[in-house]
Amino acid sequence: MARKLKSSSLADFSTKLVRFHKLPNGTEIRLYRKKTERRVRSDLTVKRKGINSKNIEVFKDSWNVRDFLDEARALLSTDVEARGLEMQLFAPDGSRIYGNTLLGNVRKLEPKIEEDSGKPLNLFLMLLENSGLEDISLRQAGNLYRQINEIIDSSLEFSLLENESKIISESL
């Protein structure tokens, strides 16, 4: 039986695919309109296949950005070319990375450093999504997070951060 396609924002799709290919934090896929060269909002909802080792493999350093973007287009059920959109890859510093650049050189770029204050809650939301609870509101998830954290004496944050790689690998 065929697996159901997932709906997610373009930003979420970009983050998961970049993380799967071990590109530096802050690297992102963006869509631009071909005619006007204006950027498409990152909250655009796209239908996509799951990003896991069953569907794709991590590209080697000798592959280029064009191959990476071709794979990204193949994972989407939304035909971005037919909509007049162009997919581009951007470095953590905001500069465009062109098609002939090797992924090995992209992996050497300096990652963007982010504030980790909301990281435990994001990991908790990933756990809920992995469990099939995708339609839960953010308020309900926050209340559940606080209740569990109180019950187990504030060790939930530590446990989530300690098992971050395992949670992320299950959600891809």
Backbone torsions as a table, in degrees:
resi	resn	phi	psi	omega
1	MET	NA	136.0	-177.9
2	ALA	-70.8	142.8	178.5
3	ARG	-77.7	148.2	179.9
4	LYS	-74.0	140.2	176.6
5	LEU	-71.0	149.9	179.3
6	LYS	-99.3	145.0	172.8
7	SER	-101.1	133.5	176.0
8	SER	-155.7	168.4	177.2
9	SER	-77.6	160.6	177.7
10	LEU	-60.6	-39.0	179.5
11	ALA	-62.9	-41.8	179.1
12	ASP	-65.4	-45.2	177.4
13	PHE	-58.2	-46.5	-179.3
14	SER	-60.6	-47.1	-178.5
15	THR	-60.5	-45.8	-178.2
16	LYS	-66.9	-41.2	-179.3
17	LEU	-68.8	-40.5	178.2
18	VAL	-63.6	-42.6	179.7
19	ARG	-65.7	-39.8	-179.7
20	PHE	-62.4	-39.1	-178.5
21	HIS	-87.2	6.8	175.9
22	LYS	60.0	38.8	174.5
23	LEU	-86.3	157.2	-175.3
24	PRO	-61.6	149.0	178.3
25	ASN	-58.8	132.5	-179.3
26	GLY	103.4	-15.4	175.1
27	THR	-70.0	137.1	-177.3
28	GLU	-145.7	153.8	174.6
29	ILE	-95.7	131.6	177.8
30	ARG	-126.1	153.6	174.8
31	LEU	-110.0	138.8	177.1
32	TYR	-128.1	146.0	174.4
33	ARG	-75.1	131.4	-176.8
34	LYS	-65.6	-42.0	-175.0
35	LYS	-70.9	-45.9	-174.5
36	THR	-101.4	-10.3	-177.6
37	GLU	57.5	30.0	176.1
38	ARG	-93.9	145.3	-178.7
39	ARG	-74.6	139.5	175.4
40	VAL	-85.3	140.7	-178.6
41	ARG	-59.4	144.0	-177.0
42	SER	-76.6	-8.9	177.7
43	ASP	-91.4	10.5	174.8
44	LEU	-58.4	128.5	-179.2
45	THR	-84.4	128.0	178.8
46	VAL	-124.5	151.1	173.0
47	LYS	-96.8	134.7	-174.9
48	ARG	-145.7	162.2	171.3
49	LYS	-79.2	165.2	176.2
50	GLY	-68.3	145.8	178.9
51	ILE	-101.0	94.6	-179.0
52	ASN	-150.9	174.1	-176.0
53	SER	-69.3	-12.8	176.3
54	LYS	-76.2	-34.2	-176.8
55	ASN	-90.6	-35.2	-174.9
56	ILE	-143.0	165.9	175.4
57	GLU	-121.5	153.8	179.3
58	VAL	-69.9	126.7	-179.4
59	PHE	-71.2	147.8	176.8
60	LYS	-77.7	166.7	-179.1
61	ASP	-62.9	-22.6	-177.0
62	SER	-81.4	-8.2	177.7
63	TRP	-80.3	156.9	-178.3
64	ASN	-108.1	174.7	-176.4
65	VAL	-64.0	-34.7	179.3
66	ARG	-59.7	-42.3	177.5
67	ASP	-62.6	-41.6	179.0
68	PHE	-61.3	-45.5	-179.6
69	LEU	-69.6	-33.8	175.6
70	ASP	-62.4	-41.7	177.7
71	GLU	-65.4	-40.1	178.7
72	ALA	-61.2	-42.8	177.6
73	ARG	-63.7	-37.6	-179.0
74	ALA	-67.5	-27.7	179.7
75	LEU	-76.5	-20.3	-179.4
76	LEU	-88.6	139.0	173.1
77	SER	-84.7	-18.1	175.3
78	THR	-75.5	124.3	179.8
79	ASP	-84.6	97.9	-176.3
80	VAL	-68.7	-32.3	178.9
81	GLU	-65.0	-42.3	-179.3
82	ALA	-66.7	-26.7	178.3
83	ARG	-84.4	1.0	179.6
84	GLY	77.6	30.3	-178.5
85	LEU	-112.2	150.9	177.8
86	GLU	-120.9	133.2	180.0
87	MET	-93.4	131.4	-179.3
88	GLN	-133.6	154.2	178.9
89	LEU	-109.9	135.7	-179.2
90	PHE	-122.8	142.5	-179.3
91	ALA	-75.3	165.3	178.6
92	PRO	-57.9	-27.6	179.3
93	ASP	-84.3	-0.3	176.5
94	GLY	96.1	-1.7	179.2
95	SER	-86.0	149.9	-178.8
96	ARG	-75.7	141.3	175.7
97	ILE	-107.3	120.9	-174.2
98	TYR	-84.3	164.9	-169.4
99	GLY	-58.9	-33.2	-177.1
100	ASN	-86.7	-1.5	178.3
101	THR	-68.5	132.4	179.6
102	LEU	-74.8	144.9	179.4
103	LEU	-63.0	-28.5	176.8
104	GLY	-61.2	-38.8	177.3
105	ASN	-71.4	-34.0	177.7
106	VAL	-67.1	-40.0	-179.4
107	ARG	-65.7	-21.5	179.6
108	LYS	-83.1	-8.6	-179.2
109	LEU	-65.3	153.7	179.7
110	GLU	-72.4	123.1	-179.0
111	PRO	-71.0	155.3	177.1
112	LYS	-82.0	131.3	-178.9
113	ILE	-93.2	128.8	-177.9
114	GLU	-119.4	158.5	174.3
115	GLU	-71.0	132.6	-176.6
116	ASP	-97.5	18.9	-174.4
117	SER	-65.4	-34.1	-178.9
118	GLY	-98.8	7.6	-175.4
119	LYS	-62.8	-45.7	179.8
120	PRO	-60.1	-40.3	179.4
121	LEU	-66.5	-39.4	177.0
122	ASN	-63.3	-39.4	177.1
123	LEU	-65.3	-39.1	177.5
124	PHE	-62.8	-41.7	177.8
125	LEU	-63.4	-37.8	176.2
126	MET	-62.3	-41.7	177.8
127	LEU	-60.3	-43.6	179.1
128	LEU	-63.0	-42.2	178.6
129	GLU	-64.2	-40.6	178.0
130	ASN	-63.4	-29.6	-179.7
131	SER	-81.9	-4.4	179.7
132	GLY	94.4	9.6	179.6
133	LEU	-99.9	63.0	-176.4
134	GLU	-80.9	-22.3	-174.3
135	ASP	-93.0	13.5	179.7
136	ILE	-79.0	140.3	-179.4
137	SER	-76.5	160.1	-179.9
138	LEU	-63.9	-36.3	177.8
139	ARG	-63.7	-44.8	179.1
140	GLN	-63.9	-41.7	179.3
141	ALA	-63.9	-41.6	178.9
142	GLY	-63.5	-41.4	178.3
143	ASN	-64.8	-44.0	178.3
144	LEU	-62.0	-42.2	179.0
145	TYR	-59.5	-47.8	180.0
146	ARG	-63.7	-41.2	-179.8
147	GLN	-64.7	-44.8	179.3
148	ILE	-65.0	-40.9	-179.9
149	ASN	-62.8	-37.7	177.4
150	GLU	-68.9	-40.0	-178.1
151	ILE	-64.5	-40.7	-176.1
152	ILE	-101.6	27.1	173.2
153	ASP	56.3	51.4	172.8
154	SER	59.1	26.9	177.9
155	SER	-99.3	1.2	-179.7
156	LEU	-65.3	-44.8	179.1
157	GLU	-57.2	-48.1	-179.3
158	PHE	-60.4	-44.3	-178.8
159	SER	-64.9	-41.4	179.3
160	LEU	-64.2	-46.0	179.9
161	LEU	-66.6	-34.9	179.5
162	GLU	-66.5	-34.5	-177.6
163	ASN	-105.5	25.8	-175.7
164	GLU	-56.6	-48.4	-176.6
165	SER	-63.3	-36.7	178.7
166	LYS	-67.3	-42.7	179.0
167	ILE	-64.1	-44.7	-178.8
168	ILE	-65.5	-41.5	-178.6
169	SER	-65.3	-32.2	177.7
170	GLU	-74.0	-27.5	-176.4
171	SER	-86.5	-16.0	-179.6
172	LEU	-76.0	NA	NA
